[in-house]
């Protein structure tokens, strides 16, 4: 093994305990002690990436610069650690099996019998080492929970790495200590059972992180320590907080990073943590001046429960803008199928800004178009993201240009006016996701036209490169299948739509807007600026959208 140290983070009892936030928070502290830190997420599902998973099931896939559609924990790594992540930082069991089978078909195993063990764990270990190469410390997050049969190979990889290099590997296990309301006391049995599952996999963790809705007292910690064969000093508390960005501070107070560094034999270097503490002070500050932002989408709920994780990166980007502008942001998640049934006014009459985000397929589309029309007619600040840009063009074509059947080819194949359509596959622009499916994925350049709202926003925050003709070159991440149909560009321009951003060859429409004389803030992009926003560097589109929403509220 190289000089890289590895910290495995696993979880037990239930999913959603915050393994990604725990990993990233510990990483923040280790990075603040002048170590180079990276991370990798190991998932147990058979999907090759997260892009084909319904966000209602698994949350908002995080789009990386290199085009990877990953678990949203990779977004947490980027936002906390301020490092670019991509294909090296994500591994699914589908990827592992695919690699092993392709190697076997190519005689890569020299005619040997390819047994699941050790072949599969060794493939996982190889990928973990590739992720950690060149870094002092690599955080390895294991998806799912201890005891799940589909996780066996990930835990076996962790066991083997610890066995072969005990001084270079630390295992942190996160478990749940509930405090049932009808009992009024913490219950440690779920933690005990979780540790039993972990021990059955041949792993005794070095640290236990106790997740709970409130702090755990010394008496219960004593019980956990005895039952789990763990020193009490290695129990780390992680009670509910107002903001996830407070967690590194709570870990530092318990000297979690110091204990980990000593365990893996690294020097405890001085902590340079003031910038993060300043951020947390800003994050937790009470904001009386607030705006209500409507997120009009289709991945809003399952059954009777709302699922904000389906728009995880979007809500984070709005929070980043809130902290930077000192304007509080309250979310109003609106299922656009409800708009279709009951009208836009019922759901949007009290909001200060409207966002139509990413989406796929025809369900809820007419509700999204109605939300866009309501924003345009009532001069409510509007920000369209990906599908939100496409449908803004459709709405404009229908109601301003008067192409009444205007639509996207994705929604209505029989429409005469496909404002949004598919294009022939070109490897310059797209990747093949599956049979008959091509997409634009990852970072692409865009030329922003001078004198537009988009140009003013980018230049205000010193983003982009000025070109000789006065335009601006920027780069944004993309994740979509259909494109604006250039056959209708002149028609929409004639009636006032501004195409403020295009690809360098002018083939793709990337940003559209309405002139200020028509609307105070109507901006939409084919890209996904939400995936590039971070707490210390909020994306300017969200900063200016929040400011415009606050101004709209004041004037109203």
C-alpha positions in Angstrom: 0.0 0.0 0.0 1.2 3.5 -0.7 1.7 6.2 2.0 -2.0 7.1 1.7 -4.1 6.6 4.8 -7.6 5.3 4.5 -10.6 6.1 6.7 -13.7 3.9 6.1 -17.0 5.3 7.1 -19.9 2.9 7.4 -23.4 3.1 8.8 -25.9 1.0 10.7 -29.6 0.7 11.7 -31.1 3.1 9.1 -30.0 4.9 6.0 -29.9 8.6 6.0 -27.8 9.0 9.1 -25.4 11.3 7.3 -22.4 9.2 6.4 -21.5 11.7 3.6 -21.7 14.7 5.9 -19.7 12.8 8.6 -17.0 11.9 6.0 -16.9 15.5 4.7 -16.9 17.1 8.1 -14.0 14.9 9.3 -12.3 15.7 5.9 -12.7 19.5 6.6 -10.8 19.1 9.9 -8.0 16.9 8.4 -7.6 19.3 5.5 -7.5 22.2 8.0 -4.5 20.5 9.5 -2.7 20.8 6.2 -3.3 17.3 4.9 -4.4 16.6 1.3 -7.8 14.9 1.5 -10.0 13.1 -1.0 -13.0 10.8 -0.8 -14.7 7.9 -2.6 -18.3 6.6 -2.3 -18.8 2.9 -2.7 -22.5 2.0 -3.5 -24.0 -1.4 -3.5 -26.5 -1.1 -6.2 -26.1 -2.5 -9.8 -26.7 0.8 -11.6 -23.5 1.9 -13.4 -24.1 5.4 -12.2 -26.9 7.3 -10.4 -28.3 9.0 -13.5 -30.9 6.3 -14.3 -32.3 6.3 -10.8 -35.5 8.2 -10.1 -34.6 11.0 -7.7 -37.6 10.1 -5.6 -35.9 6.8 -4.8 -32.3 8.0 -4.2 -32.2 11.8 -4.2 -30.8 14.2 -6.7 -27.9 12.7 -8.6 -24.8 15.0 -8.4 -23.4 16.0 -11.7 -19.6 16.2 -11.9 -17.4 18.2 -14.2 -16.3 15.1 -16.1 -19.9 14.1 -16.8 -20.3 11.5 -14.0 -23.8 11.3 -12.5 -23.1 10.3 -9.0 -24.7 9.9 -5.5 -25.5 13.3 -4.0 -22.9 12.7 -1.3 -20.3 13.6 -3.9 -21.9 17.1 -3.9 -21.3 17.1 -0.1 -17.6 16.3 -0.7 -17.3 19.2 -3.3 -19.1 21.7 -1.1 -17.2 20.8 2.1 -13.7 19.9 0.9 -13.6 22.4 -2.0 -12.1 19.8 -4.4 -13.4 18.6 -7.8 -14.7 15.1 -7.7 -15.5 12.8 -10.6 -15.3 9.2 -11.9 -12.4 8.2 -9.6 -14.5 9.2 -6.6 -17.5 7.0 -7.2 -17.9 3.2 -7.4 -21.1 1.1 -7.7 -21.4 -2.6 -7.6 -22.6 -2.4 -11.2 -19.3 -0.9 -12.2 -17.4 -3.5 -10.3 -19.2 -6.5 -11.9 -19.0 -4.9 -15.3 -15.2 -4.5 -15.0 -14.7 -8.0 -13.7 -16.9 -9.6 -16.4 -15.3 -7.6 -19.2 -11.8 -8.6 -17.9 -12.8 -12.2 -17.7 -14.2 -12.1 -21.3 -10.8 -10.7 -22.5 -8.8 -13.4 -20.7 -7.6 -10.9 -18.2 -7.5 -13.6 -15.4 -5.3 -15.9 -17.5 -7.7 -18.8 -17.4 -8.2 -18.9 -13.6 -11.5 -19.6 -12.0 -13.0 -16.1 -11.2 -14.4 -16.6 -7.7 -16.5 -13.8 -6.1 -14.0 -13.7 -3.2 -11.4 -12.4 -3.5 -12.0 -11.1 -7.1 -14.8 -8.7 -6.3 -13.2 -7.2 -3.1 -9.9 -6.9 -4.9 -11.5 -4.9 -7.7 -13.1 -2.6 -5.1 -9.7 -2.2 -3.3 -8.0 -1.3 -6.6 -10.5 1.5 -7.2 -10.2 2.8 -3.7 -6.4 2.9 -4.1 -6.8 4.8 -7.4 -9.0 7.3 -5.7 -6.5 7.8 -2.9 -3.3 8.0 -5.1 -1.4 11.2 -4.5 -3.3 12.2 -1.4 -2.4 12.0 2.3 -5.8 10.7 3.4 -8.7 9.1 1.5 -12.2 8.9 3.0 -14.0 5.8 1.9 -17.8 6.0 2.4 -19.7 2.7 2.3 -23.2 3.1 1.1 -26.2 1.4 2.7 -26.1 -0.1 6.2 -24.1 -2.9 7.9 -25.8 -6.3 7.6 -27.3 -5.8 4.1 -26.4 -8.8 1.9 -25.6 -6.6 -1.1 -23.0 -4.8 0.9 -20.9 -7.9 1.7 -18.2 -7.2 -0.9 -17.6 -3.6 0.2 -17.2 -4.6 3.8 -15.0 -7.5 2.8 -12.8 -4.9 1.0 -12.6 -2.8 4.1 -11.8 -5.9 6.2 -8.9 -7.0 3.9 -7.4 -3.5 3.7 -7.4 -3.2 7.5 -6.0 -6.8 7.9 -3.1 -6.1 5.5 -2.2 -2.6 6.7 -3.6 -2.1 10.2 -1.6 1.1 10.7 -2.9 2.8 7.6 -6.6 2.1 7.9 -9.2 3.4 10.4 -12.9 2.3 10.4 -15.5 4.7 11.6 -19.0 3.4 12.2 -22.1 5.7 12.4 -25.1 4.3 14.3 -28.4 5.6 15.5 -29.4 6.2 19.2 -33.1 7.1 19.1 -34.9 8.9 21.8 -38.5 7.8 21.5 -41.0 10.4 22.6 -43.1 7.9 24.5 -40.1 6.8 26.5 -38.1 10.0 26.9 -34.7 8.3 27.1 -32.1 7.2 24.6 -32.2 3.6 23.5 -28.9 1.9 22.7 -30.1 -1.5 21.5 -30.1 -0.4 17.8 -26.4 0.5 18.2 -25.6 -2.8 19.8 -27.2 -4.7 17.0 -25.5 -2.6 14.4 -22.1 -3.4 15.9 -23.0 -7.1 15.9 -23.6 -7.0 12.2 -20.3 -5.2 11.7 -18.4 -7.7 13.8 -20.0 -10.5 11.9 -18.3 -9.0 8.8 -15.0 -9.3 10.6 -14.7 -5.6 11.4 -14.3 -4.0 14.8 -14.5 -0.2 14.3 -12.0 2.2 15.7 -14.6 4.9 16.3 -18.3 5.0 16.8 -20.3 8.2 15.8 -23.6 8.3 17.7 -26.4 9.9 15.7 -29.3 11.1 17.7 -31.9 13.8 17.8 -30.4 15.0 21.1 -27.1 14.7 23.1 -26.4 11.3 24.8 -25.5 11.4 28.5 -22.5 9.8 30.1 -24.5 6.8 31.5 -25.6 5.7 28.0 -22.1 6.3 26.6 -20.8 3.9 29.3 -23.4 1.3 28.3 -22.5 1.6 24.6 -18.8 1.4 25.3 -19.1 -1.8 27.3 -21.6 -3.5 24.9 -19.7 -2.5 21.8 -16.2 -3.3 23.1 -15.1 0.3 22.6 -13.2 2.9 24.7 -15.6 5.7 25.8 -13.1 8.2 24.4 -13.7 6.8 20.9 -17.4 7.5 21.1 -18.2 10.7 19.1 -21.5 12.5 19.5 -23.4 13.8 16.5 -26.7 15.2 17.7 -29.1 17.1 15.4 -27.9 20.6 14.5 -29.4 23.6 12.8 -27.0 23.2 9.9 -24.8 20.4 8.7 -22.0 22.9 8.3 -21.8 23.1 12.2 -20.7 19.4 12.3 -16.9 20.0 11.8 -16.9 22.4 14.8 -18.7 19.8 16.9 -16.2 17.1 15.9 -13.3 19.5 16.6 -14.7 20.1 20.1 -14.5 16.4 20.7 -11.0 16.2 19.2 -12.2 13.6 16.7 -9.6 14.6 14.1 -6.8 14.5 16.6 -7.8 11.0 17.7 -8.0 9.8 14.1 -4.6 11.2 13.2 -3.0 9.6 16.2 -4.6 6.2 15.3 -3.2 6.2 11.8 0.2 7.6 12.9 0.0 11.1 11.4 1.3 14.2 13.2 -1.4 16.5 14.7 -0.5 19.7 12.8 -1.9 23.2 13.7 -5.5 23.7 12.9 -6.3 26.5 10.4 -10.1 26.7 10.9 -11.1 30.3 11.1 -12.6 30.5 7.6 -14.9 27.6 8.3 -16.0 29.0 11.7 -16.7 32.4 10.0 -18.9 30.5 7.5 -20.8 28.7 10.2 -21.4 32.0 12.0 -22.9 33.4 8.8 -25.0 30.2 8.2 -26.6 30.1 11.6 -27.4 33.8 11.7 -31.1 34.7 12.0 -32.4 36.5 8.9 -35.6 38.5 9.4 -35.6 39.7 5.8 -36.9 36.6 4.0 -38.3 35.6 0.6 -40.5 32.6 -0.3 -39.2 30.7 -3.4 -41.4 28.2 -5.2 -39.8 25.1 -6.6 -42.3 23.9 -9.2 -41.3 20.3 -10.0 -42.5 16.7 -10.3 -40.2 14.9 -7.9 -41.8 16.4 -4.8 -43.4 13.6 -2.8 -43.9 9.9 -2.3 -47.1 9.1 -0.6 -47.8 11.7 2.0 -44.2 12.8 2.5 -42.2 15.6 0.8 -38.8 14.8 -0.5 -36.5 17.8 -0.7 -33.5 15.5 -1.4 -34.9 15.2 -5.0 -33.6 18.8 -5.5 -30.7 18.6 -3.1 -28.2 20.6 -5.0 -30.8 23.2 -5.9 -31.8 23.8 -2.3 -28.1 24.0 -1.3 -27.4 26.6 -4.0 -30.3 28.7 -2.7 -29.0 28.4 0.8 -25.5 29.5 -0.3 -27.1 32.6 -2.0 -29.1 33.3 1.2 -26.0 33.3 3.4 -24.1 35.6 1.0 -26.9 38.1 0.5 -28.2 37.9 4.1 -31.7 37.3 2.7 -33.5 34.4 4.3 -34.9 31.8 1.8 -38.0 29.7 2.6 -38.8 26.9 0.1 -42.3 26.1 -1.2 -42.2 22.8 -3.0 -45.1 22.6 -5.5 -46.1 19.5 -7.3 -46.9 20.7 -10.9 -49.5 18.0 -11.3 -51.5 19.9 -8.7 -51.1 23.1 -10.7 -52.6 21.2 -13.7 -55.6 20.3 -11.6 -56.2 23.5 -9.7 -54.4 26.3 -11.5 -51.1 28.2 -10.9 -52.6 31.1 -9.0 -53.7 28.9 -6.0 -50.1 27.8 -5.5 -48.0 30.8 -6.7 -49.9 33.9 -5.7 -47.9 34.4 -2.5 -44.4 33.5 -3.7 -41.5 36.0 -4.4 -39.7 33.9 -6.9 -40.3 30.8 -9.1 -37.9 28.1 -10.2 -38.7 25.3 -12.6 -35.9 22.7 -12.3 -34.7 19.6 -14.0 -37.3 17.0 -15.1 -37.8 14.1 -17.5 -40.9 12.9 -19.4 -44.4 14.3 -19.8 -45.8 14.0 -16.3 -46.5 17.4 -14.8 -45.2 19.3 -17.8 -48.4 21.4 -18.4 -48.2 22.4 -14.7 -44.6 23.6 -15.2 -45.6 25.5 -18.3 -48.4 27.1 -16.3 -46.0 28.1 -13.6 -43.7 29.7 -16.1 -46.6 31.6 -17.7 -47.7 32.8 -14.3 -44.1 34.1 -13.5 -43.9 35.8 -16.9 -47.3 37.5 -16.8 -47.1 38.6 -13.1 -43.4 39.8 -13.4 -42.3 37.4 -10.7 -38.6 36.6 -10.8 -38.1 33.4 -12.7 -35.1 31.1 -12.9 -35.3 28.1 -15.3 -32.9 25.2 -15.0 -32.4 22.7 -17.8 -36.0 21.5 -18.4 -37.0 24.9 -17.0 -35.3 26.6 -19.9 -36.8 24.3 -22.5 -40.3 24.8 -21.2 -39.8 28.6 -20.9 -39.2 28.5 -24.7 -42.3 26.3 -25.2 -44.4 28.7 -23.1 -43.2 31.7 -25.0 -43.8 30.0 -28.4 -47.3 29.1 -27.4 -48.5 32.3 -25.7 -46.4 35.0 -27.4 -45.5 33.7 -30.8 -48.9 31.9 -30.9 -47.8 28.5 -31.9 -50.5 26.9 -29.9 -49.3 23.3 -30.3 -45.7 24.2 -29.4 -44.0 21.5 -27.3 -41.0 19.4 -26.7 -40.5 16.3 -28.8 -40.0 14.5 -25.5 -43.5 15.4 -24.5 -45.5 15.3 -27.7 -44.0 13.5 -30.7 -46.9 14.7 -33.0 -46.6 18.5 -32.4 -45.9 20.5 -35.6 -43.8 23.0 -33.6 -41.1 21.1 -31.8 -39.4 24.0 -30.0 -37.3 21.4 -28.2 -36.1 18.4 -30.2 -33.6 15.6 -30.4 -30.5 15.9 -32.5 -28.4 13.2 -34.3 -25.7 11.8 -32.1 -22.4 13.5 -32.3 -19.5 12.3 -30.1 -18.2 15.9 -29.9 -21.2 16.8 -27.8 -22.8 13.7 -26.4 -22.2 10.3 -24.7 -24.2 7.2 -25.2 -26.0 6.2 -21.9 -27.7 3.2 -23.3 -29.3 1.8 -26.5 -30.9 4.7 -28.3 -30.1 7.2 -25.6 -27.6 10.0 -26.0 -27.0 12.9 -23.6 -24.8 15.9 -23.0 -23.0 15.3 -19.8 -20.4 17.3 -17.9 -18.8 20.7 -18.4 -19.3 22.6 -21.7 -18.2 26.1 -22.8 -20.7 28.8 -23.4 -20.4 32.3 -25.1 -22.4 34.9 -23.2 -23.6 37.9 -25.3 -22.6 41.3 -24.2 -25.4 43.6 -23.0 -27.5 40.8 -21.6 -28.6 40.1 -18.0 -26.5 36.9 -18.0 -23.5 38.9 -19.1 -24.0 41.5 -16.4 -24.3 38.8 -13.7 -21.2 36.8 -14.7 -19.1 40.0 -15.1 -20.3 41.4 -11.8 -18.9 38.4 -10.0 -15.7 38.2 -12.2 -16.6 34.9 -13.7 -15.6 34.0 -17.3 -13.0 35.1 -19.8 -13.5 38.3 -21.9 -13.2 37.7 -25.6 -12.1 40.1 -28.3 -15.6 40.8 -29.5 -16.7 41.8 -26.0 -18.5 38.5 -25.3 -17.7 36.3 -22.3 -16.6 32.7 -22.3 -17.9 30.6 -19.3 -18.2 26.9 -18.5 -21.2 25.2 -16.9 -22.2 21.6 -16.3 -24.9 19.9 -18.4 -27.1 16.9 -18.0 -29.8 16.7 -20.7 -31.1 14.8 -23.7 -33.0 17.3 -25.8 -32.0 20.7 -27.3 -33.6 23.9 -28.4 -34.6 23.7 -32.1 -32.7 26.4 -34.0 -35.4 26.5 -36.7 -37.5 28.6 -34.3 -34.7 30.9 -33.0 -35.6 33.8 -35.2 -39.3 33.5 -34.5 -38.8 33.8 -30.7 -36.2 36.5 -31.1 -38.7 38.5 -33.3 -41.2 38.6 -30.4 -38.6 39.6 -27.8 -36.8 36.6 -26.4 -33.1 37.1 -26.0 -30.7 34.2 -26.6 -28.0 35.4 -24.4 -25.8 32.2 -24.3 -24.9 29.8 -27.0 -22.2 27.1 -27.5 -19.0 28.5 -29.1 -20.1 27.2 -32.5 -23.5 28.8 -32.0 -25.2 25.4 -32.4 -26.7 25.0 -28.9 -28.8 27.5 -27.1 -27.6 27.6 -23.5 -29.1 30.7 -21.9 -32.3 32.6 -22.6 -33.9 35.7 -21.0 -36.5 38.4 -21.4 -35.4 42.1 -21.7 -35.9 44.1 -18.6 -38.6 46.2 -20.3 -40.6 43.0 -20.5 -39.7 41.4 -17.2 -37.5 42.5 -14.2 -35.8 39.0 -13.9 -36.6 36.2 -16.3 -33.5 34.0 -16.9 -33.1 30.3 -17.8 -30.2 28.1 -18.7 -29.9 24.7 -20.3 -27.0 24.1 -17.8 -27.0 23.2 -14.1 -25.4 26.0 -12.1 -26.7 24.5 -8.9 -24.0 21.8 -9.2 -21.2 24.3 -9.1 -22.4 26.4 -6.2 -20.6 26.1 -2.8 -20.9 27.8 0.6 -17.8 30.0 0.0 -18.5 30.5 -3.7 -22.3 30.8 -4.4 -23.2 30.7 -8.0 -24.1 34.2 -9.3 -27.3 33.2 -10.9 -28.7 32.2 -7.5 -27.3 35.3 -5.8 -29.0 37.7 -8.3 -32.2 35.6 -8.3 -32.6 35.8 -4.5 -31.9 39.6 -4.7 -34.5 40.0 -7.4 -37.0 38.0 -5.4 -36.4 40.3 -2.4 -36.9 43.4 -4.5 -40.1 42.0 -6.0 -41.4 41.4 -2.5 -40.6 44.9 -1.4 -42.2 46.5 -4.5 -45.2 44.3 -4.2 
